[in-house]
Amino acid sequence: MTGDKDHKKLEARQLKKTKKAPSRQLKVESTTWEKKMKRRDQLKRIRALSKQLRDQINEETQRAQQARKANMERKKENERKSMVVQEIKNVKAIKKLSPKHRRAARIFMLHELNK
């Protein structure tokens, strides 16, 4: 009896489904080709514009980096020009100070100035 049930399932599977009518007619091949080419042109335009935007952004960032670098150089140069060099008599006391305290007191050794 269990064999008969399996056999009925197999027969039910063999029935073919009826084909469904397409909801809209297929268009002529030339219109699909035109659509394809139009889509391709759109993608080309989009890629070109995005590349142009990326290039502009890169140029702006490079310009900003160069401006920052120039400002830092100017600042260093101005600090060097405005720096006063004095001969310190009490060298032992200065050497005992830590570099942090020397920097806070704006006292620099010669080897620190050349960096």
N, CA, C and O atoms as CSV, one atom per row, in Angstrom:
chain,resi,resn,atom,element,x,y,z
A,1,MET,N,N,0.816,-1.197,0.000
A,1,MET,CA,C,0.000,0.000,0.000
A,1,MET,C,C,0.860,1.261,0.000
A,1,MET,O,O,0.547,2.238,-0.681
A,2,THR,N,N,1.913,1.229,0.749
A,2,THR,CA,C,2.773,2.416,0.743
A,2,THR,C,C,3.400,2.602,-0.629
A,2,THR,O,O,3.681,3.734,-1.021
A,3,GLY,N,N,3.621,1.553,-1.349
A,3,GLY,CA,C,4.174,1.630,-2.688
A,3,GLY,C,C,3.220,2.327,-3.643
A,3,GLY,O,O,3.666,3.055,-4.530
A,4,ASP,N,N,1.902,2.119,-3.482
A,4,ASP,CA,C,0.913,2.765,-4.353
A,4,ASP,C,C,0.903,4.280,-4.169
A,4,ASP,O,O,0.742,5.024,-5.137
A,5,LYS,N,N,1.074,4.734,-2.944
A,5,LYS,CA,C,1.077,6.178,-2.677
A,5,LYS,C,C,2.275,6.831,-3.348
A,5,LYS,O,O,2.150,7.905,-3.936
A,6,ASP,N,N,3.431,6.189,-3.265
A,6,ASP,CA,C,4.634,6.726,-3.911
A,6,ASP,C,C,4.445,6.775,-5.414
A,6,ASP,O,O,4.887,7.717,-6.072
A,7,HIS,N,N,3.802,5.781,-5.947
A,7,HIS,CA,C,3.583,5.713,-7.387
A,7,HIS,C,C,2.675,6.846,-7.858
A,7,HIS,O,O,2.893,7.402,-8.934
A,8,LYS,N,N,1.678,7.188,-7.080
A,8,LYS,CA,C,0.766,8.276,-7.433
A,8,LYS,C,C,1.497,9.624,-7.412
A,8,LYS,O,O,1.228,10.492,-8.242
A,9,LYS,N,N,2.426,9.794,-6.456
A,9,LYS,CA,C,3.194,11.033,-6.386
A,9,LYS,C,C,4.053,11.193,-7.624
A,9,LYS,O,O,4.184,12.289,-8.168
A,10,LEU,N,N,4.631,10.096,-8.061
A,10,LEU,CA,C,5.475,10.159,-9.252
A,10,LEU,C,C,4.654,10.540,-10.476
A,10,LEU,O,O,5.097,11.335,-11.305
A,11,GLU,N,N,3.479,9.981,-10.584
A,11,GLU,CA,C,2.623,10.317,-11.725
A,11,GLU,C,C,2.202,11.782,-11.674
A,11,GLU,O,O,2.113,12.440,-12.711
A,12,ALA,N,N,1.949,12.286,-10.493
A,12,ALA,CA,C,1.537,13.681,-10.360
A,12,ALA,C,C,2.666,14.610,-10.781
A,12,ALA,O,O,2.411,15.687,-11.319
A,13,ARG,N,N,3.886,14.216,-10.548
A,13,ARG,CA,C,5.021,15.039,-10.916
A,13,ARG,C,C,5.201,15.114,-12.421
A,13,ARG,O,O,5.703,16.110,-12.941
A,14,GLN,N,N,4.799,14.082,-13.111
A,14,GLN,CA,C,5.029,14.038,-14.538
A,14,GLN,C,C,4.081,14.933,-15.328
A,14,GLN,O,O,4.299,15.166,-16.518
A,15,LEU,N,N,3.051,15.428,-14.692
A,15,LEU,CA,C,2.125,16.307,-15.389
A,15,LEU,C,C,2.835,17.616,-15.735
A,15,LEU,O,O,3.535,18.197,-14.905
A,16,LYS,N,N,2.643,18.061,-16.959
A,16,LYS,CA,C,3.301,19.284,-17.394
A,16,LYS,C,C,2.460,20.490,-17.007
A,16,LYS,O,O,1.230,20.446,-16.982
A,17,LYS,N,N,3.173,21.566,-16.709
A,17,LYS,CA,C,2.484,22.804,-16.369
A,17,LYS,C,C,2.128,23.531,-17.650
A,17,LYS,O,O,2.854,23.473,-18.643
A,18,THR,N,N,1.022,24.202,-17.609
A,18,THR,CA,C,0.627,24.983,-18.791
A,18,THR,C,C,1.468,26.245,-18.841
A,18,THR,O,O,1.768,26.843,-17.807
A,19,LYS,N,N,1.848,26.646,-20.044
A,19,LYS,CA,C,2.670,27.837,-20.178
A,19,LYS,C,C,1.814,29.075,-19.963
A,19,LYS,O,O,0.668,29.161,-20.404
A,20,LYS,N,N,2.405,30.005,-19.285
A,20,LYS,CA,C,1.717,31.247,-18.981
A,20,LYS,C,C,1.964,32.227,-20.128
A,20,LYS,O,O,3.077,32.314,-20.648
A,21,ALA,N,N,0.946,32.946,-20.510
A,21,ALA,CA,C,1.098,33.924,-21.588
A,21,ALA,C,C,1.931,35.094,-21.082
A,21,ALA,O,O,1.730,35.525,-19.947
A,22,PRO,N,N,2.871,35.633,-21.887
A,22,PRO,CA,C,3.683,36.764,-21.429
A,22,PRO,C,C,2.808,37.978,-21.158
A,22,PRO,O,O,1.836,38.242,-21.865
A,23,SER,N,N,3.183,38.707,-20.112
A,23,SER,CA,C,2.365,39.857,-19.723
A,23,SER,C,C,2.473,40.983,-20.734
A,23,SER,O,O,1.556,41.795,-20.857
A,24,ARG,N,N,3.580,41.042,-21.461
A,24,ARG,CA,C,3.697,42.046,-22.516
A,24,ARG,C,C,4.451,41.434,-23.687
A,24,ARG,O,O,5.213,40.482,-23.518
A,25,GLN,N,N,4.240,41.969,-24.832
A,25,GLN,CA,C,4.870,41.433,-26.033
A,25,GLN,C,C,6.359,41.750,-26.040
A,25,GLN,O,O,6.781,42.792,-25.539
A,26,LEU,N,N,7.153,40.845,-26.610
A,26,LEU,CA,C,8.580,41.113,-26.775
A,26,LEU,C,C,8.759,42.184,-27.836
A,26,LEU,O,O,8.091,42.176,-28.870
A,27,LYS,N,N,9.666,43.101,-27.565
A,27,LYS,CA,C,9.864,44.207,-28.492
A,27,LYS,C,C,10.830,43.787,-29.586
A,27,LYS,O,O,11.489,42.752,-29.493
A,28,VAL,N,N,10.899,44.588,-30.597
A,28,VAL,CA,C,11.781,44.310,-31.721
A,28,VAL,C,C,13.227,44.372,-31.237
A,28,VAL,O,O,13.548,45.136,-30.326
A,29,GLU,N,N,14.091,43.575,-31.842
A,29,GLU,CA,C,15.479,43.475,-31.400
A,29,GLU,C,C,16.217,44.808,-31.484
A,29,GLU,O,O,17.086,45.080,-30.656
A,30,SER,N,N,15.887,45.639,-32.466
A,30,SER,CA,C,16.578,46.916,-32.637
A,30,SER,C,C,16.341,47.840,-31.443
A,30,SER,O,O,17.249,48.563,-31.032
A,31,THR,N,N,15.135,47.823,-30.886
A,31,THR,CA,C,14.865,48.688,-29.738
A,31,THR,C,C,15.681,48.219,-28.532
A,31,THR,O,O,16.162,49.047,-27.758
A,32,THR,N,N,15.841,46.917,-28.363
A,32,THR,CA,C,16.658,46.438,-27.236
A,32,THR,C,C,18.109,46.832,-27.460
A,32,THR,O,O,18.806,47.171,-26.504
A,33,TRP,N,N,18.579,46.795,-28.699
A,33,TRP,CA,C,19.955,47.210,-29.004
A,33,TRP,C,C,20.131,48.695,-28.707
A,33,TRP,O,O,21.147,49.118,-28.155
A,34,GLU,N,N,19.113,49.486,-29.088
A,34,GLU,CA,C,19.184,50.922,-28.811
A,34,GLU,C,C,19.208,51.190,-27.309
A,34,GLU,O,O,19.946,52.049,-26.827
A,35,LYS,N,N,18.394,50.445,-26.590
A,35,LYS,CA,C,18.375,50.600,-25.129
A,35,LYS,C,C,19.733,50.242,-24.543
A,35,LYS,O,O,20.250,50.928,-23.661
A,36,LYS,N,N,20.294,49.162,-25.048
A,36,LYS,CA,C,21.595,48.698,-24.565
A,36,LYS,C,C,22.662,49.767,-24.809
A,36,LYS,O,O,23.468,50.059,-23.925
A,37,MET,N,N,22.662,50.341,-25.997
A,37,MET,CA,C,23.651,51.359,-26.335
A,37,MET,C,C,23.427,52.631,-25.508
A,37,MET,O,O,24.381,53.286,-25.089
A,38,LYS,N,N,22.156,52.968,-25.280
A,38,LYS,CA,C,21.833,54.137,-24.481
A,38,LYS,C,C,22.337,53.942,-23.042
A,38,LYS,O,O,22.919,54.847,-22.443
A,39,ARG,N,N,22.103,52.761,-22.520
A,39,ARG,CA,C,22.565,52.430,-21.168
A,39,ARG,C,C,24.090,52.495,-21.086
A,39,ARG,O,O,24.648,52.997,-20.111
A,40,ARG,N,N,24.752,51.982,-22.120
A,40,ARG,CA,C,26.212,51.997,-22.156
A,40,ARG,C,C,26.732,53.438,-22.176
A,40,ARG,O,O,27.706,53.764,-21.497
A,41,ASP,N,N,26.072,54.294,-22.959
A,41,ASP,CA,C,26.465,55.706,-23.012
A,41,ASP,C,C,26.278,56.382,-21.650
A,41,ASP,O,O,27.114,57.175,-21.217
A,42,GLN,N,N,25.173,56.057,-20.989
A,42,GLN,CA,C,24.931,56.621,-19.664
A,42,GLN,C,C,26.037,56.209,-18.695
A,42,GLN,O,O,26.550,57.034,-17.939
A,43,LEU,N,N,26.399,54.927,-18.725
A,43,LEU,CA,C,27.452,54.446,-17.832
A,43,LEU,C,C,28.782,55.125,-18.135
A,43,LEU,O,O,29.533,55.463,-17.219
A,44,LYS,N,N,29.076,55.327,-19.420
A,44,LYS,CA,C,30.315,56.018,-19.793
A,44,LYS,C,C,30.325,57.431,-19.235
A,44,LYS,O,O,31.327,57.879,-18.677
A,45,ARG,N,N,29.199,58.136,-19.388
A,45,ARG,CA,C,29.106,59.505,-18.877
A,45,ARG,C,C,29.279,59.542,-17.361
A,45,ARG,O,O,29.969,60.409,-16.822
A,46,ILE,N,N,28.642,58.589,-16.684
A,46,ILE,CA,C,28.731,58.529,-15.216
A,46,ILE,C,C,30.171,58.279,-14.792
A,46,ILE,O,O,30.676,58.930,-13.878
A,47,ARG,N,N,30.833,57.336,-15.456
A,47,ARG,CA,C,32.235,57.042,-15.114
A,47,ARG,C,C,33.121,58.256,-15.342
A,47,ARG,O,O,33.982,58.568,-14.519
A,48,ALA,N,N,32.910,58.940,-16.461
A,48,ALA,CA,C,33.728,60.122,-16.769
A,48,ALA,C,C,33.525,61.206,-15.713
A,48,ALA,O,O,34.487,61.822,-15.254
A,49,LEU,N,N,32.270,61.435,-15.332
A,49,LEU,CA,C,31.990,62.467,-14.328
A,49,LEU,C,C,32.561,62.099,-12.967
A,49,LEU,O,O,33.104,62.954,-12.267
A,50,SER,N,N,32.440,60.830,-12.590
A,50,SER,CA,C,32.975,60.421,-11.288
A,50,SER,C,C,34.500,60.530,-11.274
A,50,SER,O,O,35.091,60.903,-10.260
A,51,LYS,N,N,35.132,60.204,-12.400
A,51,LYS,CA,C,36.592,60.353,-12.486
A,51,LYS,C,C,36.978,61.816,-12.374
A,51,LYS,O,O,37.947,62.158,-11.698
A,52,GLN,N,N,36.221,62.677,-13.036
A,52,GLN,CA,C,36.480,64.111,-12.980
A,52,GLN,C,C,36.351,64.620,-11.540
A,52,GLN,O,O,37.180,65.405,-11.080
A,53,LEU,N,N,35.307,64.170,-10.829
A,53,LEU,CA,C,35.117,64.575,-9.433
A,53,LEU,C,C,36.269,64.097,-8.558
A,53,LEU,O,O,36.777,64.843,-7.721
A,54,ARG,N,N,36.682,62.831,-8.762
A,54,ARG,CA,C,37.800,62.290,-7.977
A,54,ARG,C,C,39.070,63.103,-8.209
A,54,ARG,O,O,39.805,63.408,-7.270
A,55,ASP,N,N,39.322,63.452,-9.481
A,55,ASP,CA,C,40.508,64.241,-9.803
A,55,ASP,C,C,40.458,65.613,-9.131
A,55,ASP,O,O,41.463,66.087,-8.601
A,56,GLN,N,N,39.285,66.249,-9.155
A,56,GLN,CA,C,39.147,67.552,-8.514
A,56,GLN,C,C,39.392,67.460,-7.011
A,56,GLN,O,O,40.067,68.308,-6.428
A,57,ILE,N,N,38.839,66.423,-6.395
A,57,ILE,CA,C,39.022,66.241,-4.946
A,57,ILE,C,C,40.495,66.015,-4.625
A,57,ILE,O,O,41.018,66.576,-3.663
A,58,ASN,N,N,41.165,65.187,-5.440
A,58,ASN,CA,C,42.588,64.935,-5.217
A,58,ASN,C,C,43.403,66.216,-5.360
A,58,ASN,O,O,44.307,66.472,-4.564
A,59,GLU,N,N,43.083,67.025,-6.379
A,59,GLU,CA,C,43.799,68.288,-6.564
A,59,GLU,C,C,43.612,69.209,-5.372
A,59,GLU,O,O,44.564,69.840,-4.912
A,60,GLU,N,N,42.381,69.288,-4.870
A,60,GLU,CA,C,42.110,70.157,-3.721
A,60,GLU,C,C,42.878,69.688,-2.489
A,60,GLU,O,O,43.450,70.503,-1.765
A,61,THR,N,N,42.892,68.379,-2.248
A,61,THR,CA,C,43.614,67.871,-1.080
A,61,THR,C,C,45.115,68.115,-1.217
A,61,THR,O,O,45.783,68.461,-0.242
A,62,GLN,N,N,45.646,67.935,-2.435
A,62,GLN,CA,C,47.070,68.205,-2.634
A,62,GLN,C,C,47.383,69.679,-2.417
A,62,GLN,O,O,48.397,70.021,-1.807
A,63,ARG,N,N,46.516,70.547,-2.915
A,63,ARG,CA,C,46.714,71.977,-2.712
A,63,ARG,C,C,46.707,72.316,-1.226
A,63,ARG,O,O,47.532,73.099,-0.757
A,64,ALA,N,N,45.769,71.719,-0.488
A,64,ALA,CA,C,45.674,71.976,0.953
A,64,ALA,C,C,46.930,71.468,1.666
A,64,ALA,O,O,47.449,72.138,2.559
A,65,GLN,N,N,47.419,70.290,1.275
A,65,GLN,CA,C,48.634,69.744,1.886
A,65,GLN,C,C,49.830,70.655,1.627
A,65,GLN,O,O,50.626,70.926,2.527
A,66,GLN,N,N,49.945,71.124,0.383
A,66,GLN,CA,C,51.060,72.001,0.053
A,66,GLN,C,C,50.989,73.313,0.830
A,66,GLN,O,O,52.009,73.835,1.280
A,67,ALA,N,N,49.767,73.844,0.982
A,67,ALA,CA,C,49.600,75.088,1.741
A,67,ALA,C,C,49.982,74.880,3.201
A,67,ALA,O,O,50.657,75.721,3.796
A,68,ARG,N,N,49.551,73.758,3.778
A,68,ARG,CA,C,49.910,73.468,5.173
A,68,ARG,C,C,51.418,73.326,5.335
A,68,ARG,O,O,52.006,73.826,6.294
A,69,LYS,N,N,52.028,72.637,4.382
A,69,LYS,CA,C,53.473,72.429,4.437
A,69,LYS,C,C,54.212,73.762,4.348
A,69,LYS,O,O,55.156,74.005,5.099
A,70,ALA,N,N,53.775,74.626,3.424
A,70,ALA,CA,C,54.399,75.940,3.277
A,70,ALA,C,C,54.234,76.769,4.548
A,70,ALA,O,O,55.163,77.456,4.972
A,71,ASN,N,N,53.052,76.702,5.152
A,71,ASN,CA,C,52.821,77.441,6.399
A,71,ASN,C,C,53.726,76.939,7.518
A,71,ASN,O,O,54.273,77.734,8.284
A,72,MET,N,N,53.883,75.624,7.612
A,72,MET,CA,C,54.757,75.068,8.648
A,72,MET,C,C,56.199,75.507,8.436
A,72,MET,O,O,56.899,75.839,9.392
A,73,GLU,N,N,56.643,75.510,7.178
A,73,GLU,CA,C,58.010,75.951,6.872
A,73,GLU,C,C,58.192,77.425,7.256
A,73,GLU,O,O,59.200,77.805,7.852
A,74,ARG,N,N,57.203,78.238,6.904
A,74,ARG,CA,C,57.276,79.663,7.250
A,74,ARG,C,C,57.319,79.851,8.762
A,74,ARG,O,O,58.071,80.682,9.272
A,75,LYS,N,N,56.516,79.083,9.465
A,75,LYS,CA,C,56.472,79.189,10.924
A,75,LYS,C,C,57.827,78.815,11.528
A,75,LYS,O,O,58.325,79.501,12.421
A,76,LYS,N,N,58.422,77.718,11.034
A,76,LYS,CA,C,59.742,77.306,11.540
A,76,LYS,C,C,60.783,78.384,11.266
A,76,LYS,O,O,61.594,78.716,12.131
A,77,GLU,N,N,60.749,78.921,10.059
A,77,GLU,CA,C,61.720,79.954,9.675
A,77,GLU,C,C,61.559,81.196,10.546
A,77,GLU,O,O,62.550,81.780,10.985
A,78,ASN,N,N,60.321,81.599,10.798
A,78,ASN,CA,C,60.064,82.772,11.654
A,78,ASN,C,C,60.540,82.529,13.085
A,78,ASN,O,O,61.084,83.424,13.732
A,79,GLU,N,N,60.324,81.304,13.567
A,79,GLU,CA,C,60.798,80.986,14.924
A,79,GLU,C,C,62.311,81.050,14.988
A,79,GLU,O,O,62.874,81.544,15.965
A,80,ARG,N,N,62.970,80.556,13.952
A,80,ARG,CA,C,64.440,80.603,13.933
A,80,ARG,C,C,64.931,82.057,13.931
A,80,ARG,O,O,65.884,82.408,14.627
A,81,LYS,N,N,64.257,82.892,13.131
A,81,LYS,CA,C,64.679,84.291,13.035
A,81,LYS,C,C,64.460,85.039,14.346
A,81,LYS,O,O,65.278,85.871,14.737
A,82,SER,N,N,63.359,84.743,15.020
A,82,SER,CA,C,63.030,85.488,16.240
A,82,SER,C,C,63.730,84.915,17.481
A,82,SER,O,O,63.630,85.483,18.569
A,83,MET,N,N,64.428,83.804,17.318
A,83,MET,CA,C,65.066,83.183,18.473
A,83,MET,C,C,66.289,83.988,18.911
A,83,MET,O,O,67.074,84.452,18.083
A,84,VAL,N,N,66.434,84.142,20.213
A,84,VAL,CA,C,67.562,84.868,20.787
A,84,VAL,C,C,68.535,83.841,21.345
A,84,VAL,O,O,68.145,82.938,22.086
A,85,VAL,N,N,69.799,83.986,20.984
A,85,VAL,CA,C,70.811,83.044,21.466
A,85,VAL,C,C,71.658,83.769,22.498
A,85,VAL,O,O,72.203,84.844,22.246
A,86,GLN,N,N,71.751,83.156,23.657
A,86,GLN,CA,C,72.550,83.735,24.740
A,86,GLN,C,C,73.515,82.683,25.254
A,86,GLN,O,O,73.224,81.487,25.249
A,87,GLU,N,N,74.634,83.141,25.683
A,87,GLU,CA,C,75.599,82.247,26.312
A,87,GLU,C,C,75.190,82.115,27.775
A,87,GLU,O,O,75.039,83.119,28.472
A,88,ILE,N,N,75.012,80.894,28.234
A,88,ILE,CA,C,74.585,80.670,29.615
A,88,ILE,C,C,75.824,80.325,30.433
A,88,ILE,O,O,76.608,79.451,30.063
A,89,LYS,N,N,75.984,81.023,31.542
A,89,LYS,CA,C,77.163,80.829,32.388
A,89,LYS,C,C,76.997,79.597,33.266
A,89,LYS,O,O,77.948,78.840,33.466
A,90,ASN,N,N,75.778,79.391,33.795
A,90,ASN,CA,C,75.550,78.306,34.753
A,90,ASN,C,C,75.154,77.038,33.994
A,90,ASN,O,O,73.996,76.624,34.049
A,91,VAL,N,N,76.080,76.434,33.304
A,91,VAL,CA,C,75.811,75.301,32.436
A,91,VAL,C,C,75.427,74.061,33.241
A,91,VAL,O,O,74.578,73.280,32.813
A,92,LYS,N,N,76.055,73.881,34.410
A,92,LYS,CA,C,75.773,72.687,35.223
A,92,LYS,C,C,74.301,72.639,35.644
A,92,LYS,O,O,73.676,71.579,35.599
A,93,ALA,N,N,73.761,73.760,36.044
A,93,ALA,CA,C,72.358,73.810,36.482
A,93,ALA,C,C,71.422,73.523,35.317
A,93,ALA,O,O,70.405,72.850,35.487
A,94,ILE,N,N,71.759,74.030,34.137
A,94,ILE,CA,C,70.919,73.810,32.952
A,94,ILE,C,C,70.969,72.345,32.537
A,94,ILE,O,O,69.949,71.767,32.162
A,95,LYS,N,N,72.157,71.744,32.606
A,95,LYS,CA,C,72.285,70.339,32.205
A,95,LYS,C,C,71.496,69.415,33.124
A,95,LYS,O,O,71.045,68.350,32.702
A,96,LYS,N,N,71.330,69.818,34.371
A,96,LYS,CA,C,70.585,68.994,35.319
A,96,LYS,C,C,69.081,69.002,35.036
A,96,LYS,O,O,68.365,68.076,35.415
A,97,LEU,N,N,68.613,70.058,34.364
A,97,LEU,CA,C,67.183,70.136,34.049
A,97,LEU,C,C,66.831,69.070,33.008
A,97,LEU,O,O,67.632,68.744,32.132
A,98,SER,N,N,65.634,68.546,33.126
A,98,SER,CA,C,65.182,67.570,32.133
A,98,SER,C,C,64.838,68.305,30.837
A,98,SER,O,O,64.561,69.504,30.861
A,99,PRO,N,N,64.854,67.602,29.720
A,99,PRO,CA,C,64.496,68.255,28.448
A,99,PRO,C,C,63.114,68.905,28.477
A,99,PRO,O,O,62.893,69.944,27.855
A,100,LYS,N,N,62.195,68.287,29.199
A,100,LYS,CA,C,60.841,68.841,29.293
A,100,LYS,C,C,60.865,70.204,29.980
A,100,LYS,O,O,60.216,71.146,29.525
A,101,HIS,N,N,61.617,70.304,31.074
A,101,HIS,CA,C,61.688,71.572,31.796
A,101,HIS,C,C,62.452,72.622,31.001
A,101,HIS,O,O,62.121,73.807,31.033
A,102,ARG,N,N,63.488,72.165,30.281
A,102,ARG,CA,C,64.238,73.116,29.441
A,102,ARG,C,C,63.337,73.694,28.354
A,102,ARG,O,O,63.359,74.899,28.104
A,103,ARG,N,N,62.543,72.837,27.707
A,103,ARG,CA,C,61.636,73.316,26.662
A,103,ARG,C,C,60.608,74.289,27.242
A,103,ARG,O,O,60.273,75.292,26.611
A,104,ALA,N,N,60.111,73.992,28.438
A,104,ALA,CA,C,59.133,74.875,29.072
A,104,ALA,C,C,59.748,76.243,29.356
A,104,ALA,O,O,59.075,77.269,29.254
A,105,ALA,N,N,61.041,76.249,29.716
A,105,ALA,CA,C,61.730,77.515,29.978
A,105,ALA,C,C,62.280,78.125,28.696
A,105,ALA,O,O,62.920,79.176,28.722
A,106,ARG,N,N,62.023,77.450,27.561
A,106,ARG,CA,C,62.485,77.877,26.243
A,106,ARG,C,C,64.009,77.997,26.198
A,106,ARG,O,O,64.566,78.936,25.629
A,107,ILE,N,N,64.657,77.013,26.818
A,107,ILE,CA,C,66.115,76.908,26.778
A,107,ILE,C,C,66.444,75.695,25.931
A,107,ILE,O,O,66.019,74.582,26.240
A,108,PHE,N,N,67.200,75.906,24.863
A,108,PHE,CA,C,67.511,74.818,23.941
A,108,PHE,C,C,69.029,74.662,23.844
A,108,PHE,O,O,69.771,75.645,23.852
A,109,MET,N,N,69.470,73.421,23.754
A,109,MET,CA,C,70.887,73.146,23.527
A,109,MET,C,C,71.161,73.340,22.031
A,109,MET,O,O,70.233,73.325,21.222
A,110,LEU,N,N,72.398,73.516,21.676
A,110,LEU,CA,C,72.745,73.759,20.272
A,110,LEU,C,C,72.356,72.587,19.385
A,110,LEU,O,O,71.877,72.790,18.270
A,111,HIS,N,N,72.556,71.364,19.864
A,111,HIS,CA,C,72.213,70.201,19.026
A,111,HIS,C,C,70.697,70.086,18.837
A,111,HIS,O,O,70.247,69.485,17.861
A,112,GLU,N,N,69.908,70.649,19.748
A,112,GLU,CA,C,68.457,70.634,19.583
A,112,GLU,C,C,67.996,71.688,18.573
A,112,GLU,O,O,66.948,71.528,17.946
A,113,LEU,N,N,68.756,72.738,18.418
A,113,LEU,CA,C,68.382,73.797,17.481
A,113,LEU,C,C,68.599,73.384,16.035
A,113,LEU,O,O,67.912,73.875,15.139
A,114,ASN,N,N,69.536,72.498,15.803
A,114,ASN,CA,C,69.898,72.132,14.427
A,114,ASN,C,C,68.938,71.128,13.819
A,114,ASN,O,O,69.066,70.805,12.638
A,115,LYS,N,N,68.002,70.636,14.568
A,115,LYS,CA,C,67.067,69.633,14.036
A,115,LYS,C,C,66.108,70.239,13.067
A,115,LYS,O,O,65.253,69.539,12.526
